[in-house]
Every structure is written in C-alpha cells, then in structure tokens.
C-alpha cells in the first residue's frame, strides 16, 4: 500500500504543528519519522490515521483520497505508545475482535487469526488476560498482532516501544520489522529514538518545527546528511566553525583559528562554514594530510566502544573507537590523529547561528 502526504498543514491556535509536509511512502516500505519533542511527528501520524484533521492538504492511500474519511474507513492498523488491550478479553479474543467486527468469513477468520499467532510467536499467551501477562513487551506484541489482524496493509506505529525496558525494546524492534516485512505491508513508525529508527527503517524522515528537514536511508542521513540539523540530531558529531581559505579542482580547505581541514567541499572561497565529521571518523594515526596532534582530556568506556575527547590547539574533538581497536590511551596522553577528507562534510554557516540551528524546541 502506497501513501502520499500532499501539502499537509495543521495549526493549533498560533502553533504550527505540521507545516506544508509532503511525503511519499512506497508499497512495502518501512519508514521511521524522527525529530525532537514537539516537532509534529505524532500530529502528522494522527492526521494520516484520521484522528486529527488537517487544515490544508491531502492524504492519499493507494491513489484514493482519504483526507475526509474517519479512521475506521481508511483500512489502517494502529499501534500506540500506551498498550491498549481490552482488559476483559484474552489475547486470542483481543486479536480476533477486529476480524469478527469486520465480518470476516468464520472459517477464514479462524485461519487468519491462527496465522497471526504464528507470525507473532505469542501462542503461549493466547488464553491469558492482559493483567495476567507480566511482560510489557509481550503485551505490546499482542497489540501489534491485533493491529495486523485488521487486515490493514498500512501500519502506523506511534512510539510503540518507548515505554519498554531497553533490552526488551531492542529485541522487539527487530521482531516488529521482521513481521512487517514477512507480511509485505507498509509501515510508518514514529520514534524519538534515533538508534531505533536506524535499526528498523528503510528510510528515515527527520522533522523539526513541523517541517520535514530531510528524507533518506539510514546510511544517507547518518553518514552524509544534507542538512546540518540532521547531522546534529542523529548521533554525536564534531561541528567546527571555519572559513574556506583555499580551493582546488576536487577539494577545498576550511580553516578555523587553530585547525585546517581538507575536504571534498565545493563551497565558495571566503565563505563562512561549519566543518562536520563523526567521532568514529577520527583515526589514531598520521596519513600525510588532515593530520593533527592533541592531548586526551577525557575518556569514557561505553561497553562496545571507547569515547575520547582530544584537545588540539584549543579545539575539542570527539572520537569513538571500537573497544577492540582501542590503543588504551589515558587522560593527558598526547596522540596523533587523522580525518579522511571524504569523511568531512562542510555546511554553510547557518544564518541564524549554530545555537539556533541546533535548538530542539
């Protein structure tokens, strides 16, 4: 099932919650929407659901305009942050409820519900009431399967894993994606967790202040973000104000007061810019260009990796190494490091300033 959001705007008084959003979701695609609290991602999902009505724009599902239809007539499945199960019904009865209400053929209905239990791997809890199931992860999985049992080909998930423990959340997000892909349906998943979005999505939509900032695959928006806010919001990064001081055929040099960086940027000579690179792009060796020397001022052990902060000529650089590659440096040790020019992205310096560009409100 395809979805098209066409010029959708929604205001609440003077607050613009969703601002002229355009988005195409392909059949069978798993799309995650991320952004800071209050950016409009949940409001956009509710507009697609039909719970909230847009002021302008259209919602098109498989070339059918559903903009003015109520939720029950849009043939969509919903999973919310709060686990919503009928407390007086068993897991089986909860999942079978929608096929009964929709008057599915009784024989096909039973077969369909049984298939949902197999897909969800929840057969052990079929006769349990929600209050008898202690695991919130299992409860939410039952909610997911109930949404799928509507027969919907488009699944909308609003922060479905945010109330779960970290270990359960990591396990369940992979199961959710697997079930969606096995059934061949389309999914839109709203989350504030960037790592969750990158783990489950085919494409990620980044929102800020009601607008879509950028859309791309997890690799594109993390490794080569087109927008400086995307670079800031998705994971850690180094952001160093500088100016283009030299241009070559395939590269340029941007310099701050203390450091110079060669990159593949093609911005204009003399332009004020921001040099960006990820902590994992800092390599602890010299390679003949973009080589620097600094002192380690902070070290943090984070399980699978080790984070360092290196001070070089007054500039603090964040570095992240896999634990297996860690040279076991300590605070106050002096180290040489390098950054490949293809790992550096150079942005025009934001007119509103860096603090305003990174503001999450």
DAFEN-V605392 format. One record per pair of residues at least 24 apart in sequence whose ideal C-beta (glycine too) atoms are under 10 Angstrom apart, sorted by sequence separation. I is the first residue (numbers start at 0). J is the second residue. If there is no record, write none. Layout:
BEGIN
i j
I J
I J
END
This chain:
BEGIN
i j
0 24
1 25
2 26
15 39
16 40
49 73
91 115
119 143
120 144
136 160
138 162
139 163
154 178
168 192
172 196
175 199
176 200
193 217
196 220
197 221
205 229
242 266
243 267
244 268
283 307
309 333
311 335
0 25
1 26
14 39
16 41
17 42
22 47
45 70
48 73
91 116
94 119
116 141
118 143
119 144
135 160
138 163
154 179
169 194
173 198
176 201
196 221
207 232
243 268
244 269
279 304
291 316
293 318
300 325
307 332
309 334
311 336
0 26
1 27
2 28
16 42
17 43
20 46
47 73
49 75
90 116
115 141
118 144
119 145
136 162
168 194
169 195
172 198
173 199
203 229
206 232
242 268
243 269
278 304
281 307
283 309
0 27
1 28
16 43
48 75
50 77
74 101
94 121
117 144
135 162
136 163
140 167
165 192
168 195
172 199
193 220
205 232
242 269
243 270
261 288
262 289
298 325
307 334
309 336
0 28
2 30
14 42
17 45
47 75
48 76
49 77
115 143
116 144
119 147
135 163
136 164
139 167
143 171
154 182
160 188
161 189
193 221
205 233
242 270
243 271
260 288
261 289
278 306
281 309
16 45
17 46
48 77
71 100
90 119
115 144
118 147
119 148
134 163
135 164
139 168
159 188
161 190
169 198
241 270
242 271
243 272
259 288
260 289
278 307
298 327
307 336
9 39
16 46
47 77
71 101
91 121
95 125
115 145
118 148
134 164
136 166
137 167
152 182
154 184
155 185
156 186
157 187
158 188
159 189
160 190
161 191
203 233
241 271
242 272
259 289
278 308
298 328
11 42
48 79
90 121
91 122
94 125
115 146
136 167
140 171
143 174
147 178
152 183
153 184
154 185
155 186
156 187
157 188
158 189
159 190
161 192
240 271
241 272
258 289
260 291
298 329
7 39
45 77
90 122
93 125
112 144
115 147
116 148
135 167
136 168
139 171
143 175
147 179
152 184
153 185
154 186
155 187
156 188
157 189
158 190
160 192
240 272
241 273
259 291
298 330
9 42
20 53
44 77
90 123
91 124
92 125
112 145
114 147
115 148
134 167
135 168
151 184
152 185
153 186
154 187
155 188
156 189
157 190
158 191
239 272
240 273
241 274
258 291
295 328
297 330
9 43
17 51
90 124
91 125
92 126
114 148
136 170
137 171
140 174
144 178
150 184
151 185
153 187
154 188
155 189
156 190
158 192
161 195
239 273
240 274
257 291
295 329
296 330
298 332
7 42
16 51
21 56
26 61
44 79
89 124
90 125
91 126
93 128
136 171
140 175
143 178
147 182
160 195
238 273
239 274
258 293
281 316
283 318
295 330
296 331
7 43
9 45
17 53
19 55
20 56
23 59
24 60
89 125
90 126
91 127
92 128
93 129
111 147
112 148
135 171
139 175
143 179
159 195
197 233
237 273
238 274
239 275
252 288
281 317
282 318
294 330
295 331
9 46
16 53
17 54
19 56
89 126
90 127
111 148
147 184
158 195
196 233
197 234
237 274
238 275
239 276
252 289
281 318
283 320
294 331
295 332
8 46
16 54
17 55
41 79
89 127
90 128
136 174
140 178
237 275
238 276
250 288
278 316
279 317
280 318
281 319
282 320
294 332
295 333
4 43
7 46
15 54
17 56
41 80
89 128
90 129
111 150
160 199
193 232
194 233
236 275
237 276
278 317
279 318
280 319
281 320
293 332
294 333
295 334
7 47
11 51
88 128
89 129
108 148
193 233
194 234
236 276
237 277
276 316
277 317
278 318
279 319
293 333
294 334
87 128
88 129
90 131
193 234
236 277
237 278
276 317
277 318
278 319
279 320
283 324
292 333
293 334
4 46
9 51
86 128
87 129
89 131
90 132
231 273
235 277
236 278
277 319
278 320
279 321
282 324
283 325
284 326
292 334
293 335
4 47
9 52
10 53
11 54
85 128
86 129
87 130
89 132
156 199
230 273
234 277
235 278
237 280
283 326
291 334
292 335
293 336
9 53
10 54
84 128
85 129
86 130
231 275
233 277
234 278
235 279
236 280
237 281
291 335
292 336
2 47
8 53
9 54
10 55
84 129
93 138
103 148
230 275
234 279
283 328
290 335
291 336
7 53
8 54
9 55
83 129
84 130
227 273
230 276
290 336
291 337
6 53
7 54
8 55
9 56
82 129
90 137
94 141
101 148
103 150
230 277
289 336
290 337
291 338
5 53
7 55
8 56
84 132
90 138
93 141
94 142
97 145
101 149
227 275
289 337
290 338
4 53
6 55
7 56
93 142
94 143
96 145
97 146
99 148
100 149
101 150
286 335
288 337
289 338
5 55
6 56
7 57
82 132
90 140
91 141
94 144
95 145
97 147
98 148
284 334
285 335
287 337
288 338
289 339
5 56
6 57
7 58
90 141
93 144
94 145
97 148
98 149
224 275
283 334
284 335
285 336
286 337
288 339
289 340
4 56
5 57
89 141
93 145
94 146
96 148
97 149
98 150
283 335
284 336
285 337
286 338
288 340
4 57
5 58
82 135
92 145
94 147
95 148
96 149
97 150
258 311
281 334
282 335
283 336
284 337
286 339
289 342
3 57
4 58
5 59
82 136
84 138
90 144
94 148
97 151
120 174
257 311
258 312
282 336
283 337
289 343
3 58
4 59
82 137
83 138
84 139
90 145
93 148
94 149
119 174
222 277
257 312
258 313
281 336
282 337
2 58
3 59
82 138
83 139
118 174
119 175
221 277
256 312
257 313
258 314
281 337
282 338
2 59
3 60
82 139
84 141
88 145
222 279
255 312
256 313
257 314
280 337
281 338
282 339
1 59
2 60
3 61
81 139
82 140
84 142
120 178
222 280
255 313
256 314
258 316
280 338
281 339
1 60
2 61
3 62
5 64
7 66
80 139
82 141
83 142
118 177
119 178
255 314
280 339
0 60
1 61
79 139
82 142
85 145
118 178
282 342
0 61
1 62
3 64
5 66
78 139
81 142
84 145
118 179
277 338
280 341
281 342
1 63
78 140
83 145
276 338
280 342
2 65
79 142
83 146
115 178
118 181
276 339
279 342
280 343
78 142
118 182
274 338
276 340
77 142
78 143
277 342
78 144
276 342
277 343
76 143
78 145
79 146
115 182
275 342
276 343
277 344
77 145
78 146
114 182
275 343
276 344
76 145
77 146
78 147
274 343
275 344
276 345
76 146
274 344
275 345
75 146
76 147
235 306
273 344
274 345
275 346
76 148
77 149
272 344
273 345
274 346
2 75
76 149
272 345
273 346
0 74
75 149
76 150
77 151
272 346
273 347
0 75
74 149
76 151
239 314
270 345
272 347
273 348
74 150
75 151
76 152
78 154
79 155
80 156
81 157
239 315
262 338
263 339
264 340
271 347
272 348
273 349
74 151
75 152
76 153
77 154
78 155
79 156
80 157
81 158
82 159
237 314
239 316
261 338
262 339
263 340
270 347
271 348
71 149
73 151
74 152
75 153
76 154
77 155
78 156
79 157
80 158
81 159
237 315
260 338
261 339
262 340
263 341
270 348
271 349
74 153
75 154
76 155
77 156
78 157
79 158
80 159
237 316
238 317
261 340
262 341
263 342
264 343
266 345
73 153
75 155
76 156
77 157
78 158
79 159
80 160
81 161
82 162
237 317
260 340
262 342
263 343
264 344
265 345
266 346
267 347
273 353
78 159
80 161
81 162
82 163
236 317
237 318
262 343
263 344
264 345
266 347
73 155
77 159
78 160
80 162
235 317
261 343
262 344
263 345
264 346
266 348
80 163
235 318
260 343
262 345
264 347
273 356
235 319
70 155
234 319
260 345
252 340
251 340
250 340
253 343
61 152
249 340
250 341
60 152
61 153
253 345
60 153
250 343
252 345
251 345
78 175
237 338
243 345
239 343
241 345
48 153
50 155
47 153
237 343
239 345
242 348
48 155
50 157
241 348
47 155
76 184
78 186
236 344
238 346
240 348
48 157
80 189
45 155
75 185
76 186
78 188
80 190
44 155
44 156
45 157
75 187
44 157
240 353
44 158
230 344
238 353
41 157
230 346
40 157
41 158
227 344
40 158
223 341
228 346
238 356
223 342
225 344
227 346
238 357
222 342
224 344
226 346
227 347
223 344
225 346
227 348
228 349
222 344
224 346
227 349
231 353
32 156
61 185
27 152
29 154
31 156
32 157
60 185
231 356
232 357
26 152
227 353
231 357
26 153
29 156
230 357
231 358
232 359
228 356
231 359
24 153
227 356
228 357
226 356
227 357
228 358
228 359
48 187
47 187
44 187
43 187
44 188
45 189
44 189
29 175
43 189
29 176
40 187
42 189
41 189
40 189
207 356
29 179
40 190
41 191
208 358
0 151
1 152
2 153
28 179
29 180
40 191
207 358
208 359
0 152
1 153
27 179
207 359
208 360
0 153
2 155
27 180
38 191
207 360
0 154
27 182
29 184
30 185
31 186
32 187
33 188
34 189
36 191
27 183
28 184
29 185
30 186
31 187
32 188
33 189
34 190
35 191
26 183
27 184
28 185
29 186
30 187
31 188
32 189
33 190
34 191
26 184
27 185
28 186
29 187
30 188
31 189
32 190
33 191
26 185
27 186
28 187
29 188
30 189
31 190
33 192
34 193
25 185
33 193
24 185
31 192
43 204
24 186
31 193
33 195
24 187
33 196
43 206
31 195
32 196
33 197
40 204
42 206
22 187
31 196
40 205
30 196
31 197
40 206
43 209
31 198
33 200
38 205
39 206
40 207
42 209
31 199
32 200
38 206
39 207
43 211
30 199
31 200
38 207
39 208
40 209
29 199
30 200
31 201
32 202
33 203
34 204
35 205
37 207
38 208
39 209
29 200
30 201
31 202
32 203
33 204
34 205
35 206
37 208
38 209
39 210
40 211
28 200
29 201
30 202
31 203
32 204
33 205
34 206
35 207
37 209
38 210
39 211
28 201
29 202
30 203
31 204
32 205
33 206
34 207
35 208
38 211
27 201
28 202
30 204
31 205
32 206
34 208
38 212
34 209
25 201
34 210
24 201
25 202
34 211
24 202
34 212
32 211
33 212
22 202
24 204
22 204
32 214
0 183
2 185
4 187
0 184
1 185
20 204
22 206
30 214
0 185
2 187
20 206
31 217
33 220
18 206
17 206
18 207
20 209
22 211
18 208
19 209
20 210
21 211
24 214
18 209
19 210
20 211
23 214
16 208
17 209
18 210
19 211
22 214
15 208
16 209
17 210
18 211
21 214
35 228
15 209
17 211
34 228
38 232
14 209
15 210
34 229
33 229
35 232
34 232
10 209
33 232
4 204
9 209
33 233
8 209
4 211
38 359
37 359
38 360
35 358
36 359
37 360
35 359
36 360
34 359
35 360
END
